[in-house]
Amino acid sequence: LLIHGVEGIAVGLSSKILPHNFNEVCDAAIAYLRKEEFHLYPDFQTGGSIDVSRYNDGDRSGRVRIRAKISKSEDNKTLTITEIPFGKTTPLVIESILKAVDNGKIKIRKVDDNTSDKVEILVQLAPGVSSDKTIDALYAFTGCEGRIFPNCCVIDDHRPYFLTVSDVLKKSVDNTLYLLKRELEIERAELLEQLHFASLEQIFIQERIYKDQEFEQAENDDEICEHIDFRLTPY
């Protein structure tokens, strides 16, 4: 979880991470700087669908619901799962379906796994079984649907804090803004120092200090520096 630099936000969970889209995070950071309203939602980018109506900005009281993508064949005898929820694998989804069959929750004829580079799980329905009811049952009793409860915890000043995603973003932006300002202040101080020494060099030449008798007849560098310091003090 980045506190310096808005590179992205990840909400910690017991065994999962809820990522947020990089571009959306940047847009939210800009909106915050402009004092505009913004909202951030998880973006898994792994397929399936997500319900964020109760996300509650990543607070501990919030939750998101994730679902697989299931389509019906034209004859309504086969269901095809082409996308699985975040955090699930094809074997886990198939195992949960077979377990639901054993428990009598759904009635199917068989399950075929045609997954290659893309997910494709074929669920062959038993005769007389409604495809719509089977889809509802897959969401209700298998790994085709799940819930994730965000638990956004950060360490700040050696102490843990539970914050919302917006709070984390604001803190990150404020800290980044402070660091950028300090970098510019340091650069400004360095430029002023260069300007100062350049001005002293110009005065040294214009006032022809190098022609002073004390300068030309000095016995060592210490006497030279002492004389230059004396002559430049008024400036």
C-alpha positions as a Python dict, from the first residue, in 0.01 Angstrom:
ca = {
    (1, 'L'): (0, 0, 0),
    (2, 'L'): (166, 317, -117),
    (3, 'I'): (153, 624, 103),
    (4, 'H'): (401, 822, -111),
    (5, 'G'): (304, 848, -476),
    (6, 'V'): (-39, 761, -603),
    (7, 'E'): (70, 453, -797),
    (8, 'G'): (-245, 264, -705),
    (9, 'I'): (-445, 148, -408),
    (10, 'A'): (-489, -203, -276),
    (11, 'V'): (-733, -280, 3),
    (12, 'G'): (-603, -557, 225),
    (13, 'L'): (-811, -863, 305),
    (14, 'S'): (-753, -1180, 499),
    (15, 'S'): (-648, -1368, 186),
    (16, 'K'): (-715, -1138, -109),
    (17, 'I'): (-631, -794, -243),
    (18, 'L'): (-885, -560, -402),
    (19, 'P'): (-704, -365, -675),
    (20, 'H'): (-817, -32, -815),
    (21, 'N'): (-759, 79, -1174),
    (22, 'F'): (-448, 297, -1208),
    (23, 'N'): (-612, 555, -1437),
    (24, 'E'): (-914, 585, -1210),
    (25, 'V'): (-689, 637, -909),
    (26, 'C'): (-502, 914, -1093),
    (27, 'D'): (-831, 1077, -1195),
    (28, 'A'): (-951, 1059, -835),
    (29, 'A'): (-627, 1217, -712),
    (30, 'I'): (-669, 1504, -959),
    (31, 'A'): (-1031, 1547, -854),
    (32, 'Y'): (-927, 1564, -488),
    (33, 'L'): (-667, 1833, -565),
    (34, 'R'): (-936, 2029, -748),
    (35, 'K'): (-1170, 1982, -450),
    (36, 'E'): (-1413, 1785, -667),
    (37, 'E'): (-1614, 1478, -567),
    (38, 'F'): (-1471, 1138, -661),
    (39, 'H'): (-1548, 769, -611),
    (40, 'L'): (-1323, 463, -626),
    (41, 'Y'): (-1436, 106, -683),
    (42, 'P'): (-1245, -224, -711),
    (43, 'D'): (-1138, -326, -1059),
    (44, 'F'): (-1033, -693, -1073),
    (45, 'Q'): (-978, -704, -1452),
    (46, 'T'): (-1003, -1083, -1435),
    (47, 'G'): (-1354, -1132, -1572),
    (48, 'G'): (-1691, -1189, -1417),
    (49, 'S'): (-1907, -914, -1273),
    (50, 'I'): (-1901, -720, -950),
    (51, 'D'): (-2169, -552, -740),
    (52, 'V'): (-2023, -252, -553),
    (53, 'S'): (-2351, -109, -421),
    (54, 'R'): (-2245, -196, -64),
    (55, 'Y'): (-1871, -137, -104),
    (56, 'N'): (-1897, 162, 130),
    (57, 'D'): (-1566, 315, 11),
    (58, 'G'): (-1364, 17, 133),
    (59, 'D'): (-1473, 54, 494),
    (60, 'R'): (-1481, -254, 719),
    (61, 'S'): (-1862, -250, 712),
    (62, 'G'): (-1867, -275, 332),
    (63, 'R'): (-1864, -570, 97),
    (64, 'V'): (-1861, -650, -273),
    (65, 'R'): (-2033, -935, -453),
    (66, 'I'): (-1855, -1106, -741),
    (67, 'R'): (-2011, -1338, -997),
    (68, 'A'): (-1910, -1563, -1283),
    (69, 'K'): (-2040, -1501, -1633),
    (70, 'I'): (-2288, -1774, -1731),
    (71, 'S'): (-2465, -1799, -2065),
    (72, 'K'): (-2733, -2035, -2195),
    (73, 'S'): (-2725, -2237, -2514),
    (74, 'E'): (-3003, -2194, -2771),
    (75, 'D'): (-3167, -2522, -2669),
    (76, 'N'): (-3140, -2433, -2297),
    (77, 'K'): (-2973, -2767, -2227),
    (78, 'T'): (-2621, -2637, -2164),
    (79, 'L'): (-2481, -2357, -1952),
    (80, 'T'): (-2141, -2214, -2036),
    (81, 'I'): (-1924, -2043, -1778),
    (82, 'T'): (-1681, -1815, -1966),
    (83, 'E'): (-1559, -1595, -1681),
    (84, 'I'): (-1501, -1683, -1317),
    (85, 'P'): (-1498, -1456, -1011),
    (86, 'F'): (-1183, -1293, -880),
    (87, 'G'): (-982, -1526, -657),
    (88, 'K'): (-1133, -1842, -805),
    (89, 'T'): (-979, -2102, -1036),
    (90, 'T'): (-1147, -2333, -1284),
    (91, 'P'): (-1086, -2648, -1072),
    (92, 'L'): (-1228, -2477, -762),
    (93, 'V'): (-1543, -2371, -946),
    (94, 'I'): (-1594, -2719, -1092),
    (95, 'E'): (-1534, -2879, -753),
    (96, 'S'): (-1794, -2652, -593),
    (97, 'I'): (-2046, -2742, -865),
    (98, 'L'): (-1994, -3116, -814),
    (99, 'K'): (-2025, -3070, -439),
    (100, 'A'): (-2356, -2888, -485),
    (101, 'V'): (-2475, -3177, -702),
    (102, 'D'): (-2382, -3429, -433),
    (103, 'N'): (-2571, -3223, -176),
    (104, 'G'): (-2880, -3213, -395),
    (105, 'K'): (-2870, -2837, -448),
    (106, 'I'): (-2864, -2853, -827),
    (107, 'K'): (-2946, -3118, -1089),
    (108, 'I'): (-2709, -3154, -1383),
    (109, 'R'): (-2600, -3436, -1611),
    (110, 'K'): (-2228, -3363, -1624),
    (111, 'V'): (-1961, -3092, -1624),
    (112, 'D'): (-1703, -3057, -1903),
    (113, 'D'): (-1390, -2847, -1867),
    (114, 'N'): (-1283, -2706, -2205),
    (115, 'T'): (-1066, -2436, -2055),
    (116, 'S'): (-750, -2349, -2250),
    (117, 'D'): (-624, -1992, -2264),
    (118, 'K'): (-981, -1885, -2188),
    (119, 'V'): (-1227, -2020, -1932),
    (120, 'E'): (-1494, -2251, -2071),
    (121, 'I'): (-1686, -2475, -1834),
    (122, 'L'): (-1983, -2657, -1987),
    (123, 'V'): (-2263, -2756, -1750),
    (124, 'Q'): (-2493, -3014, -1913),
    (125, 'L'): (-2840, -2991, -1757),
    (126, 'A'): (-3050, -3287, -1658),
    (127, 'P'): (-3370, -3346, -1861),
    (128, 'G'): (-3657, -3120, -1758),
    (129, 'V'): (-3441, -2888, -1548),
    (130, 'S'): (-3491, -2514, -1593),
    (131, 'S'): (-3178, -2333, -1711),
    (132, 'D'): (-3277, -2010, -1533),
    (133, 'K'): (-3329, -2187, -1201),
    (134, 'T'): (-2999, -2372, -1244),
    (135, 'I'): (-2817, -2042, -1301),
    (136, 'D'): (-2971, -1906, -981),
    (137, 'A'): (-2864, -2222, -799),
    (138, 'L'): (-2508, -2196, -934),
    (139, 'Y'): (-2484, -1845, -794),
    (140, 'A'): (-2642, -1946, -465),
    (141, 'F'): (-2462, -2274, -389),
    (142, 'T'): (-2133, -2281, -584),
    (143, 'G'): (-1818, -2082, -636),
    (144, 'C'): (-1983, -1895, -922),
    (145, 'E'): (-2061, -1622, -671),
    (146, 'G'): (-1875, -1495, -371),
    (147, 'R'): (-1854, -1204, -132),
    (148, 'I'): (-1545, -1009, -34),
    (149, 'F'): (-1531, -793, 277),
    (150, 'P'): (-1272, -515, 253),
    (151, 'N'): (-1049, -448, 551),
    (152, 'C'): (-837, -147, 463),
    (153, 'C'): (-561, -120, 723),
    (154, 'V'): (-250, 99, 690),
    (155, 'I'): (47, 168, 916),
    (156, 'D'): (95, 537, 989),
    (157, 'D'): (332, 672, 1251),
    (158, 'H'): (400, 313, 1367),
    (159, 'R'): (33, 252, 1439),
    (160, 'P'): (-236, 63, 1243),
    (161, 'Y'): (-540, 253, 1122),
    (162, 'F'): (-855, 130, 949),
    (163, 'L'): (-938, 381, 677),
    (164, 'T'): (-1158, 408, 373),
    (165, 'V'): (-1006, 402, 27),
    (166, 'S'): (-1078, 774, -11),
    (167, 'D'): (-893, 847, 313),
    (168, 'V'): (-590, 651, 190),
    (169, 'L'): (-594, 836, -141),
    (170, 'K'): (-621, 1176, 26),
    (171, 'K'): (-335, 1097, 263),
    (172, 'S'): (-123, 971, -24),
    (173, 'V'): (-192, 1279, -236),
    (174, 'D'): (-125, 1516, 55),
    (175, 'N'): (204, 1343, 133),
    (176, 'T'): (307, 1344, -233),
    (177, 'L'): (217, 1712, -261),
    (178, 'Y'): (427, 1790, 47),
    (179, 'L'): (728, 1600, -91),
    (180, 'L'): (702, 1769, -430),
    (181, 'K'): (683, 2108, -259),
    (182, 'R'): (991, 2030, -49),
    (183, 'E'): (1181, 1921, -360),
    (184, 'L'): (1095, 2253, -527),
    (185, 'E'): (1196, 2447, -215),
    (186, 'I'): (1532, 2268, -208),
    (187, 'E'): (1584, 2339, -578),
    (188, 'R'): (1490, 2704, -522),
    (189, 'A'): (1740, 2733, -236),
    (190, 'E'): (2013, 2582, -454),
    (191, 'L'): (1935, 2824, -738),
    (192, 'L'): (1938, 3120, -498),
    (193, 'E'): (2274, 3005, -365),
    (194, 'Q'): (2410, 2986, -720),
    (195, 'L'): (2269, 3333, -790),
    (196, 'H'): (2428, 3464, -471),
    (197, 'F'): (2774, 3334, -558),
    (198, 'A'): (2737, 3456, -917),
    (199, 'S'): (2652, 3805, -784),
    (200, 'L'): (2956, 3803, -553),
    (201, 'E'): (3176, 3701, -845),
    (202, 'Q'): (3035, 3988, -1051),
    (203, 'I'): (3101, 4235, -767),
    (204, 'F'): (3455, 4098, -726),
    (205, 'I'): (3524, 4182, -1090),
    (206, 'Q'): (3334, 4512, -1109),
    (207, 'E'): (3497, 4651, -793),
    (208, 'R'): (3835, 4529, -917),
    (209, 'I'): (3906, 4370, -583),
    (210, 'Y'): (4172, 4161, -747),
    (211, 'K'): (4365, 4487, -804),
    (212, 'D'): (4370, 4579, -434),
    (213, 'Q'): (4717, 4600, -288),
    (214, 'E'): (4614, 4376, 0),
    (215, 'F'): (4505, 4115, -253),
    (216, 'E'): (4808, 4131, -480),
    (217, 'Q'): (5062, 4138, -198),
    (218, 'A'): (4899, 3880, 26),
    (219, 'E'): (5142, 3620, 155),
    (220, 'N'): (4900, 3327, 155),
    (221, 'D'): (4550, 3216, 68),
    (222, 'D'): (4418, 3291, 416),
    (223, 'E'): (4508, 3660, 380),
    (224, 'I'): (4351, 3668, 33),
    (225, 'C'): (4024, 3517, 160),
    (226, 'E'): (4020, 3749, 460),
    (227, 'H'): (4059, 4055, 237),
    (228, 'I'): (3791, 3939, -10),
    (229, 'D'): (3554, 3871, 277),
    (230, 'F'): (3618, 4221, 416),
    (231, 'R'): (3554, 4384, 79),
    (232, 'L'): (3239, 4185, 5),
    (233, 'T'): (3082, 4229, 349),
    (234, 'P'): (2887, 4543, 249),
    (235, 'Y'): (2722, 4348, -29),
}
